[in-house]
Amino acid sequence: MDAGGLLAYAPSQSELARQAAGYVDRILKGAKPADLPVEQPNTFELVINMKTAKALGLTIPPSVLLRADQIIE
C-alpha cells in the first residue's frame, strides 16, 4: 500500500502467521501435513491510502474511514 495503492481489503497478515505457526506446531508434534484441515482466514483488514486518494482527487466517505483498520497519510 505504501507504493501507491488506493485501498486493500485482505486477510490479516498477523492472523495468517498465527495460523501458519499452528500448522508448523502440529507437524513438529508428528501430524501428517495431508491430514491437517484447510483453514480459511477469519480476520480481514481494510487499509486506505489517503495520499493516493488525494492524488486522484477522490474523497473517501467518513463512514468508510471509520471502518478502516489502517489509514496511510
PyMOL Python script that loads the backbone (N, CA, C, O; Angstrom):
from pymol import cmd

cmd.read_pdbstr("""\
ATOM      1  N   MET A   1       0.810  -1.193   0.000  1.00  0.00           N
ATOM      2  CA  MET A   1       0.000   0.000   0.000  1.00  0.00           C
ATOM      3  C   MET A   1       0.854   1.257   0.000  1.00  0.00           C
ATOM      4  O   MET A   1       0.447   2.286  -0.540  1.00  0.00           O
ATOM      5  N   ASP A   2       2.010   1.184   0.588  1.00  0.00           N
ATOM      6  CA  ASP A   2       2.872   2.365   0.625  1.00  0.00           C
ATOM      7  C   ASP A   2       3.359   2.762  -0.760  1.00  0.00           C
ATOM      8  O   ASP A   2       3.809   3.890  -0.966  1.00  0.00           O
ATOM      9  N   ALA A   3       3.270   1.833  -1.715  1.00  0.00           N
ATOM     10  CA  ALA A   3       3.761   2.092  -3.064  1.00  0.00           C
ATOM     11  C   ALA A   3       2.732   2.815  -3.929  1.00  0.00           C
ATOM     12  O   ALA A   3       2.995   3.069  -5.105  1.00  0.00           O
ATOM     13  N   GLY A   4       1.559   3.153  -3.372  1.00  0.00           N
ATOM     14  CA  GLY A   4       0.615   3.946  -4.138  1.00  0.00           C
ATOM     15  C   GLY A   4      -0.742   3.325  -4.341  1.00  0.00           C
ATOM     16  O   GLY A   4      -1.581   3.928  -5.010  1.00  0.00           O
ATOM     17  N   GLY A   5      -1.009   2.139  -3.796  1.00  0.00           N
ATOM     18  CA  GLY A   5      -2.325   1.535  -3.918  1.00  0.00           C
ATOM     19  C   GLY A   5      -3.355   2.383  -3.192  1.00  0.00           C
ATOM     20  O   GLY A   5      -3.032   3.028  -2.196  1.00  0.00           O
ATOM     21  N   LEU A   6      -4.585   2.391  -3.674  1.00  0.00           N
ATOM     22  CA  LEU A   6      -5.639   3.198  -3.070  1.00  0.00           C
ATOM     23  C   LEU A   6      -6.191   2.541  -1.815  1.00  0.00           C
ATOM     24  O   LEU A   6      -6.245   3.168  -0.757  1.00  0.00           O
ATOM     25  N   LEU A   7      -6.600   1.284  -1.927  1.00  0.00           N
ATOM     26  CA  LEU A   7      -7.102   0.589  -0.757  1.00  0.00           C
ATOM     27  C   LEU A   7      -6.936  -0.906  -0.925  1.00  0.00           C
ATOM     28  O   LEU A   7      -6.789  -1.422  -2.033  1.00  0.00           O
ATOM     29  N   ALA A   8      -6.963  -1.584   0.210  1.00  0.00           N
ATOM     30  CA  ALA A   8      -6.837  -3.042   0.206  1.00  0.00           C
ATOM     31  C   ALA A   8      -7.756  -3.605   1.271  1.00  0.00           C
ATOM     32  O   ALA A   8      -7.850  -3.071   2.377  1.00  0.00           O
ATOM     33  N   TYR A   9      -8.428  -4.686   0.925  1.00  0.00           N
ATOM     34  CA  TYR A   9      -9.224  -5.452   1.882  1.00  0.00           C
ATOM     35  C   TYR A   9      -8.717  -6.871   1.761  1.00  0.00           C
ATOM     36  O   TYR A   9      -9.010  -7.564   0.786  1.00  0.00           O
ATOM     37  N   ALA A  10      -7.956  -7.304   2.750  1.00  0.00           N
ATOM     38  CA  ALA A  10      -7.257  -8.583   2.641  1.00  0.00           C
ATOM     39  C   ALA A  10      -7.149  -9.242   4.013  1.00  0.00           C
ATOM     40  O   ALA A  10      -7.348  -8.596   5.042  1.00  0.00           O
ATOM     41  N   PRO A  11      -6.830 -10.539   4.014  1.00  0.00           N
ATOM     42  CA  PRO A  11      -6.644 -11.223   5.301  1.00  0.00           C
ATOM     43  C   PRO A  11      -5.542 -10.559   6.123  1.00  0.00           C
ATOM     44  O   PRO A  11      -4.557 -10.057   5.580  1.00  0.00           O
ATOM     45  N   SER A  12      -5.725 -10.565   7.416  1.00  0.00           N
ATOM     46  CA  SER A  12      -4.741 -10.007   8.339  1.00  0.00           C
ATOM     47  C   SER A  12      -3.448 -10.811   8.266  1.00  0.00           C
ATOM     48  O   SER A  12      -3.468 -12.032   8.421  1.00  0.00           O
ATOM     49  N   GLN A  13      -2.338 -10.144   8.035  1.00  0.00           N
ATOM     50  CA  GLN A  13      -1.045 -10.826   7.932  1.00  0.00           C
ATOM     51  C   GLN A  13      -0.662 -11.481   9.261  1.00  0.00           C
ATOM     52  O   GLN A  13      -0.096 -12.574   9.270  1.00  0.00           O
ATOM     53  N   SER A  14      -0.961 -10.832  10.367  1.00  0.00           N
ATOM     54  CA  SER A  14      -0.627 -11.425  11.666  1.00  0.00           C
ATOM     55  C   SER A  14      -1.472 -12.664  11.933  1.00  0.00           C
ATOM     56  O   SER A  14      -0.986 -13.622  12.535  1.00  0.00           O
ATOM     57  N   GLU A  15      -2.732 -12.660  11.496  1.00  0.00           N
ATOM     58  CA  GLU A  15      -3.592 -13.837  11.650  1.00  0.00           C
ATOM     59  C   GLU A  15      -3.090 -14.992  10.781  1.00  0.00           C
ATOM     60  O   GLU A  15      -3.098 -16.144  11.216  1.00  0.00           O
ATOM     61  N   LEU A  16      -2.657 -14.689   9.562  1.00  0.00           N
ATOM     62  CA  LEU A  16      -2.110 -15.739   8.691  1.00  0.00           C
ATOM     63  C   LEU A  16      -0.846 -16.340   9.293  1.00  0.00           C
ATOM     64  O   LEU A  16      -0.635 -17.551   9.217  1.00  0.00           O
ATOM     65  N   ALA A  17      -0.003 -15.498   9.891  1.00  0.00           N
ATOM     66  CA  ALA A  17       1.220 -16.002  10.527  1.00  0.00           C
ATOM     67  C   ALA A  17       0.879 -16.882  11.717  1.00  0.00           C
ATOM     68  O   ALA A  17       1.531 -17.903  11.935  1.00  0.00           O
ATOM     69  N   ARG A  18      -0.131 -16.504  12.489  1.00  0.00           N
ATOM     70  CA  ARG A  18      -0.560 -17.309  13.631  1.00  0.00           C
ATOM     71  C   ARG A  18      -1.070 -18.677  13.184  1.00  0.00           C
ATOM     72  O   ARG A  18      -0.752 -19.693  13.801  1.00  0.00           O
ATOM     73  N   GLN A  19      -1.865 -18.702  12.105  1.00  0.00           N
ATOM     74  CA  GLN A  19      -2.368 -19.970  11.575  1.00  0.00           C
ATOM     75  C   GLN A  19      -1.221 -20.838  11.070  1.00  0.00           C
ATOM     76  O   GLN A  19      -1.203 -22.047  11.300  1.00  0.00           O
ATOM     77  N   ALA A  20      -0.268 -20.223  10.385  1.00  0.00           N
ATOM     78  CA  ALA A  20       0.882 -20.976   9.871  1.00  0.00           C
ATOM     79  C   ALA A  20       1.690 -21.574  11.021  1.00  0.00           C
ATOM     80  O   ALA A  20       2.147 -22.713  10.937  1.00  0.00           O
ATOM     81  N   ALA A  21       1.862 -20.803  12.095  1.00  0.00           N
ATOM     82  CA  ALA A  21       2.594 -21.304  13.260  1.00  0.00           C
ATOM     83  C   ALA A  21       1.871 -22.498  13.870  1.00  0.00           C
ATOM     84  O   ALA A  21       2.513 -23.439  14.336  1.00  0.00           O
ATOM     85  N   GLY A  22       0.558 -22.467  13.871  1.00  0.00           N
ATOM     86  CA  GLY A  22      -0.227 -23.595  14.376  1.00  0.00           C
ATOM     87  C   GLY A  22      -0.003 -24.852  13.550  1.00  0.00           C
ATOM     88  O   GLY A  22       0.119 -25.947  14.099  1.00  0.00           O
ATOM     89  N   TYR A  23       0.052 -24.695  12.232  1.00  0.00           N
ATOM     90  CA  TYR A  23       0.332 -25.833  11.349  1.00  0.00           C
ATOM     91  C   TYR A  23       1.722 -26.395  11.620  1.00  0.00           C
ATOM     92  O   TYR A  23       1.896 -27.609  11.734  1.00  0.00           O
ATOM     93  N   VAL A  24       2.710 -25.511  11.722  1.00  0.00           N
ATOM     94  CA  VAL A  24       4.089 -25.943  11.976  1.00  0.00           C
ATOM     95  C   VAL A  24       4.160 -26.696  13.301  1.00  0.00           C
ATOM     96  O   VAL A  24       4.810 -27.737  13.393  1.00  0.00           O
ATOM     97  N   ASP A  25       3.495 -26.171  14.321  1.00  0.00           N
ATOM     98  CA  ASP A  25       3.493 -26.817  15.630  1.00  0.00           C
ATOM     99  C   ASP A  25       2.932 -28.235  15.538  1.00  0.00           C
ATOM    100  O   ASP A  25       3.510 -29.172  16.088  1.00  0.00           O
ATOM    101  N   ARG A  26       1.801 -28.389  14.841  1.00  0.00           N
ATOM    102  CA  ARG A  26       1.195 -29.726  14.717  1.00  0.00           C
ATOM    103  C   ARG A  26       2.085 -30.686  13.938  1.00  0.00           C
ATOM    104  O   ARG A  26       2.184 -31.864  14.281  1.00  0.00           O
ATOM    105  N   ILE A  27       2.731 -30.183  12.892  1.00  0.00           N
ATOM    106  CA  ILE A  27       3.623 -31.044  12.088  1.00  0.00           C
ATOM    107  C   ILE A  27       4.823 -31.473  12.917  1.00  0.00           C
ATOM    108  O   ILE A  27       5.226 -32.636  12.877  1.00  0.00           O
ATOM    109  N   LEU A  28       5.401 -30.532  13.674  1.00  0.00           N
ATOM    110  CA  LEU A  28       6.551 -30.873  14.512  1.00  0.00           C
ATOM    111  C   LEU A  28       6.183 -31.858  15.618  1.00  0.00           C
ATOM    112  O   LEU A  28       7.047 -32.573  16.124  1.00  0.00           O
ATOM    113  N   LYS A  29       4.910 -31.899  15.995  1.00  0.00           N
ATOM    114  CA  LYS A  29       4.453 -32.850  17.007  1.00  0.00           C
ATOM    115  C   LYS A  29       4.038 -34.183  16.398  1.00  0.00           C
ATOM    116  O   LYS A  29       3.546 -35.064  17.103  1.00  0.00           O
ATOM    117  N   GLY A  30       4.239 -34.336  15.070  1.00  0.00           N
ATOM    118  CA  GLY A  30       4.012 -35.627  14.431  1.00  0.00           C
ATOM    119  C   GLY A  30       2.819 -35.738  13.512  1.00  0.00           C
ATOM    120  O   GLY A  30       2.612 -36.795  12.916  1.00  0.00           O
ATOM    121  N   ALA A  31       2.025 -34.692  13.372  1.00  0.00           N
ATOM    122  CA  ALA A  31       0.871 -34.753  12.476  1.00  0.00           C
ATOM    123  C   ALA A  31       1.339 -34.813  11.022  1.00  0.00           C
ATOM    124  O   ALA A  31       2.340 -34.198  10.656  1.00  0.00           O
ATOM    125  N   LYS A  32       0.611 -35.551  10.211  1.00  0.00           N
ATOM    126  CA  LYS A  32       0.916 -35.615   8.785  1.00  0.00           C
ATOM    127  C   LYS A  32       0.281 -34.398   8.104  1.00  0.00           C
ATOM    128  O   LYS A  32      -0.906 -34.132   8.297  1.00  0.00           O
ATOM    129  N   PRO A  33       1.055 -33.667   7.317  1.00  0.00           N
ATOM    130  CA  PRO A  33       0.508 -32.478   6.649  1.00  0.00           C
ATOM    131  C   PRO A  33      -0.767 -32.769   5.851  1.00  0.00           C
ATOM    132  O   PRO A  33      -1.677 -31.940   5.821  1.00  0.00           O
ATOM    133  N   ALA A  34      -0.840 -33.919   5.214  1.00  0.00           N
ATOM    134  CA  ALA A  34      -2.013 -34.258   4.405  1.00  0.00           C
ATOM    135  C   ALA A  34      -3.269 -34.434   5.260  1.00  0.00           C
ATOM    136  O   ALA A  34      -4.386 -34.327   4.755  1.00  0.00           O
ATOM    137  N   ASP A  35      -3.085 -34.705   6.554  1.00  0.00           N
ATOM    138  CA  ASP A  35      -4.227 -34.909   7.446  1.00  0.00           C
ATOM    139  C   ASP A  35      -4.727 -33.623   8.093  1.00  0.00           C
ATOM    140  O   ASP A  35      -5.782 -33.620   8.728  1.00  0.00           O
ATOM    141  N   LEU A  36      -3.987 -32.537   7.940  1.00  0.00           N
ATOM    142  CA  LEU A  36      -4.392 -31.274   8.548  1.00  0.00           C
ATOM    143  C   LEU A  36      -5.505 -30.612   7.742  1.00  0.00           C
ATOM    144  O   LEU A  36      -5.472 -30.638   6.511  1.00  0.00           O
ATOM    145  N   PRO A  37      -6.484 -30.021   8.414  1.00  0.00           N
ATOM    146  CA  PRO A  37      -7.579 -29.370   7.697  1.00  0.00           C
ATOM    147  C   PRO A  37      -7.131 -28.062   7.043  1.00  0.00           C
ATOM    148  O   PRO A  37      -6.215 -27.392   7.519  1.00  0.00           O
ATOM    149  N   VAL A  38      -7.782 -27.726   5.970  1.00  0.00           N
ATOM    150  CA  VAL A  38      -7.540 -26.435   5.323  1.00  0.00           C
ATOM    151  C   VAL A  38      -8.320 -25.385   6.113  1.00  0.00           C
ATOM    152  O   VAL A  38      -9.511 -25.557   6.370  1.00  0.00           O
ATOM    153  N   GLU A  39      -7.656 -24.312   6.491  1.00  0.00           N
ATOM    154  CA  GLU A  39      -8.313 -23.252   7.255  1.00  0.00           C
ATOM    155  C   GLU A  39      -8.421 -21.988   6.408  1.00  0.00           C
ATOM    156  O   GLU A  39      -7.493 -21.617   5.690  1.00  0.00           O
ATOM    157  N   GLN A  40      -9.558 -21.348   6.508  1.00  0.00           N
ATOM    158  CA  GLN A  40      -9.781 -20.070   5.842  1.00  0.00           C
ATOM    159  C   GLN A  40      -9.392 -18.951   6.799  1.00  0.00           C
ATOM    160  O   GLN A  40      -9.524 -19.108   8.013  1.00  0.00           O
ATOM    161  N   PRO A  41      -8.917 -17.829   6.280  1.00  0.00           N
ATOM    162  CA  PRO A  41      -8.651 -16.695   7.173  1.00  0.00           C
ATOM    163  C   PRO A  41      -9.956 -16.205   7.796  1.00  0.00           C
ATOM    164  O   PRO A  41     -11.006 -16.206   7.154  1.00  0.00           O
ATOM    165  N   ASN A  42      -9.869 -15.790   9.048  1.00  0.00           N
ATOM    166  CA  ASN A  42     -11.057 -15.319   9.762  1.00  0.00           C
ATOM    167  C   ASN A  42     -11.080 -13.809   9.912  1.00  0.00           C
ATOM    168  O   ASN A  42     -12.149 -13.214  10.048  1.00  0.00           O
ATOM    169  N   THR A  43      -9.920 -13.189   9.888  1.00  0.00           N
ATOM    170  CA  THR A  43      -9.809 -11.757  10.146  1.00  0.00           C
ATOM    171  C   THR A  43      -9.310 -11.038   8.896  1.00  0.00           C
ATOM    172  O   THR A  43      -8.288 -11.415   8.322  1.00  0.00           O
ATOM    173  N   PHE A  44     -10.029 -10.011   8.482  1.00  0.00           N
ATOM    174  CA  PHE A  44      -9.637  -9.214   7.324  1.00  0.00           C
ATOM    175  C   PHE A  44      -9.393  -7.775   7.768  1.00  0.00           C
ATOM    176  O   PHE A  44      -9.962  -7.312   8.757  1.00  0.00           O
ATOM    177  N   GLU A  45      -8.545  -7.079   7.027  1.00  0.00           N
ATOM    178  CA  GLU A  45      -8.217  -5.691   7.343  1.00  0.00           C
ATOM    179  C   GLU A  45      -8.493  -4.800   6.143  1.00  0.00           C
ATOM    180  O   GLU A  45      -8.261  -5.188   4.998  1.00  0.00           O
ATOM    181  N   LEU A  46      -8.990  -3.604   6.419  1.00  0.00           N
ATOM    182  CA  LEU A  46      -9.205  -2.586   5.394  1.00  0.00           C
ATOM    183  C   LEU A  46      -8.156  -1.504   5.593  1.00  0.00           C
ATOM    184  O   LEU A  46      -8.075  -0.888   6.656  1.00  0.00           O
ATOM    185  N   VAL A  47      -7.352  -1.280   4.556  1.00  0.00           N
ATOM    186  CA  VAL A  47      -6.303  -0.261   4.594  1.00  0.00           C
ATOM    187  C   VAL A  47      -6.600   0.749   3.485  1.00  0.00           C
ATOM    188  O   VAL A  47      -6.838   0.373   2.338  1.00  0.00           O
ATOM    189  N   ILE A  48      -6.584   2.032   3.840  1.00  0.00           N
ATOM    190  CA  ILE A  48      -6.865   3.095   2.876  1.00  0.00           C
ATOM    191  C   ILE A  48      -5.659   4.027   2.809  1.00  0.00           C
ATOM    192  O   ILE A  48      -5.126   4.447   3.836  1.00  0.00           O
ATOM    193  N   ASN A  49      -5.241   4.339   1.597  1.00  0.00           N
ATOM    194  CA  ASN A  49      -4.114   5.237   1.372  1.00  0.00           C
ATOM    195  C   ASN A  49      -4.677   6.612   0.989  1.00  0.00           C
ATOM    196  O   ASN A  49      -5.081   6.829  -0.153  1.00  0.00           O
ATOM    197  N   MET A  50      -4.698   7.527   1.947  1.00  0.00           N
ATOM    198  CA  MET A  50      -5.249   8.863   1.709  1.00  0.00           C
ATOM    199  C   MET A  50      -4.385   9.689   0.763  1.00  0.00           C
ATOM    200  O   MET A  50      -4.892  10.551   0.045  1.00  0.00           O
ATOM    201  N   LYS A  51      -3.096   9.430   0.762  1.00  0.00           N
ATOM    202  CA  LYS A  51      -2.190  10.148  -0.139  1.00  0.00           C
ATOM    203  C   LYS A  51      -2.575   9.875  -1.596  1.00  0.00           C
ATOM    204  O   LYS A  51      -2.615  10.788  -2.420  1.00  0.00           O
ATOM    205  N   THR A  52      -2.856   8.606  -1.899  1.00  0.00           N
ATOM    206  CA  THR A  52      -3.263   8.237  -3.261  1.00  0.00           C
ATOM    207  C   THR A  52      -4.650   8.790  -3.566  1.00  0.00           C
ATOM    208  O   THR A  52      -4.897   9.268  -4.673  1.00  0.00           O
ATOM    209  N   ALA A  53      -5.560   8.729  -2.589  1.00  0.00           N
ATOM    210  CA  ALA A  53      -6.910   9.258  -2.803  1.00  0.00           C
ATOM    211  C   ALA A  53      -6.857  10.737  -3.158  1.00  0.00           C
ATOM    212  O   ALA A  53      -7.549  11.185  -4.073  1.00  0.00           O
ATOM    213  N   LYS A  54      -6.033  11.500  -2.434  1.00  0.00           N
ATOM    214  CA  LYS A  54      -5.903  12.934  -2.717  1.00  0.00           C
ATOM    215  C   LYS A  54      -5.291  13.166  -4.096  1.00  0.00           C
ATOM    216  O   LYS A  54      -5.711  14.073  -4.815  1.00  0.00           O
ATOM    217  N   ALA A  55      -4.290  12.345  -4.475  1.00  0.00           N
ATOM    218  CA  ALA A  55      -3.655  12.493  -5.784  1.00  0.00           C
ATOM    219  C   ALA A  55      -4.649  12.227  -6.914  1.00  0.00           C
ATOM    220  O   ALA A  55      -4.535  12.806  -7.994  1.00  0.00           O
ATOM    221  N   LEU A  56      -5.631  11.344  -6.661  1.00  0.00           N
ATOM    222  CA  LEU A  56      -6.648  11.025  -7.666  1.00  0.00           C
ATOM    223  C   LEU A  56      -7.859  11.951  -7.584  1.00  0.00           C
ATOM    224  O   LEU A  56      -8.772  11.861  -8.404  1.00  0.00           O
ATOM    225  N   GLY A  57      -7.864  12.838  -6.595  1.00  0.00           N
ATOM    226  CA  GLY A  57      -8.982  13.755  -6.427  1.00  0.00           C
ATOM    227  C   GLY A  57     -10.215  13.081  -5.845  1.00  0.00           C
ATOM    228  O   GLY A  57     -11.335  13.534  -6.082  1.00  0.00           O
ATOM    229  N   LEU A  58     -10.026  12.008  -5.088  1.00  0.00           N
ATOM    230  CA  LEU A  58     -11.142  11.264  -4.507  1.00  0.00           C
ATOM    231  C   LEU A  58     -11.367  11.676  -3.054  1.00  0.00           C
ATOM    232  O   LEU A  58     -10.425  11.968  -2.318  1.00  0.00           O
ATOM    233  N   THR A  59     -12.616  11.690  -2.671  1.00  0.00           N
ATOM    234  CA  THR A  59     -12.972  11.919  -1.283  1.00  0.00           C
ATOM    235  C   THR A  59     -13.526  10.605  -0.735  1.00  0.00           C
ATOM    236  O   THR A  59     -14.515  10.075  -1.242  1.00  0.00           O
ATOM    237  N   ILE A  60     -12.882  10.097   0.293  1.00  0.00           N
ATOM    238  CA  ILE A  60     -13.342   8.857   0.912  1.00  0.00           C
ATOM    239  C   ILE A  60     -14.388   9.231   1.959  1.00  0.00           C
ATOM    240  O   ILE A  60     -14.110  10.046   2.839  1.00  0.00           O
ATOM    241  N   PRO A  61     -15.589   8.650   1.878  1.00  0.00           N
ATOM    242  CA  PRO A  61     -16.637   8.997   2.845  1.00  0.00           C
ATOM    243  C   PRO A  61     -16.202   8.690   4.287  1.00  0.00           C
ATOM    244  O   PRO A  61     -15.508   7.703   4.531  1.00  0.00           O
ATOM    245  N   PRO A  62     -16.613   9.535   5.232  1.00  0.00           N
ATOM    246  CA  PRO A  62     -16.256   9.312   6.633  1.00  0.00           C
ATOM    247  C   PRO A  62     -16.679   7.935   7.148  1.00  0.00           C
ATOM    248  O   PRO A  62     -15.975   7.340   7.964  1.00  0.00           O
ATOM    249  N   SER A  63     -17.817   7.426   6.682  1.00  0.00           N
ATOM    250  CA  SER A  63     -18.284   6.121   7.147  1.00  0.00           C
ATOM    251  C   SER A  63     -17.310   5.009   6.746  1.00  0.00           C
ATOM    252  O   SER A  63     -17.161   4.028   7.475  1.00  0.00           O
ATOM    253  N   VAL A  64     -16.648   5.152   5.599  1.00  0.00           N
ATOM    254  CA  VAL A  64     -15.652   4.166   5.162  1.00  0.00           C
ATOM    255  C   VAL A  64     -14.371   4.336   5.976  1.00  0.00           C
ATOM    256  O   VAL A  64     -13.748   3.352   6.375  1.00  0.00           O
ATOM    257  N   LEU A  65     -13.986   5.581   6.219  1.00  0.00           N
ATOM    258  CA  LEU A  65     -12.787   5.839   7.016  1.00  0.00           C
ATOM    259  C   LEU A  65     -12.917   5.271   8.429  1.00  0.00           C
ATOM    260  O   LEU A  65     -11.937   4.787   8.995  1.00  0.00           O
ATOM    261  N   LEU A  66     -14.110   5.329   8.993  1.00  0.00           N
ATOM    262  CA  LEU A  66     -14.331   4.798  10.338  1.00  0.00           C
ATOM    263  C   LEU A  66     -14.163   3.279  10.380  1.00  0.00           C
ATOM    264  O   LEU A  66     -13.794   2.725  11.415  1.00  0.00           O
ATOM    265  N   ARG A  67     -14.428   2.612   9.273  1.00  0.00           N
ATOM    266  CA  ARG A  67     -14.320   1.159   9.220  1.00  0.00           C
ATOM    267  C   ARG A  67     -12.889   0.685   8.942  1.00  0.00           C
ATOM    268  O   ARG A  67     -12.577  -0.493   9.113  1.00  0.00           O
ATOM    269  N   ALA A  68     -12.029   1.603   8.514  1.00  0.00           N
ATOM    270  CA  ALA A  68     -10.656   1.229   8.157  1.00  0.00           C
ATOM    271  C   ALA A  68      -9.855   0.789   9.372  1.00  0.00           C
ATOM    272  O   ALA A  68      -9.950   1.390  10.442  1.00  0.00           O
ATOM    273  N   ASP A  69      -9.069  -0.260   9.199  1.00  0.00           N
ATOM    274  CA  ASP A  69      -8.158  -0.718  10.257  1.00  0.00           C
ATOM    275  C   ASP A  69      -6.882   0.107  10.257  1.00  0.00           C
ATOM    276  O   ASP A  69      -6.236   0.278  11.291  1.00  0.00           O
ATOM    277  N   GLN A  70      -6.526   0.621   9.071  1.00  0.00           N
ATOM    278  CA  GLN A  70      -5.317   1.440   8.959  1.00  0.00           C
ATOM    279  C   GLN A  70      -5.546   2.485   7.878  1.00  0.00           C
ATOM    280  O   GLN A  70      -6.099   2.191   6.817  1.00  0.00           O
ATOM    281  N   ILE A  71      -5.111   3.713   8.164  1.00  0.00           N
ATOM    282  CA  ILE A  71      -5.182   4.801   7.186  1.00  0.00           C
ATOM    283  C   ILE A  71      -3.775   5.312   6.993  1.00  0.00           C
ATOM    284  O   ILE A  71      -3.115   5.723   7.948  1.00  0.00           O
ATOM    285  N   ILE A  72      -3.314   5.287   5.746  1.00  0.00           N
ATOM    286  CA  ILE A  72      -1.974   5.773   5.425  1.00  0.00           C
ATOM    287  C   ILE A  72      -2.103   7.227   5.001  1.00  0.00           C
ATOM    288  O   ILE A  72      -2.801   7.547   4.039  1.00  0.00           O
ATOM    289  N   GLU A  73      -1.431   8.090   5.718  1.00  0.00           N
ATOM    290  CA  GLU A  73      -1.468   9.518   5.407  1.00  0.00           C
ATOM    291  C   GLU A  73      -0.386   9.783   4.432  1.00  0.00           C
ATOM    292  O   GLU A  73      -0.205  10.924   4.006  1.00  0.00           O
TER     293      GLU A  73
END
""", "prot")
cmd.dss("prot")
cmd.show_as("cartoon", "prot")
cmd.util.cbc("prot")
cmd.orient("prot")
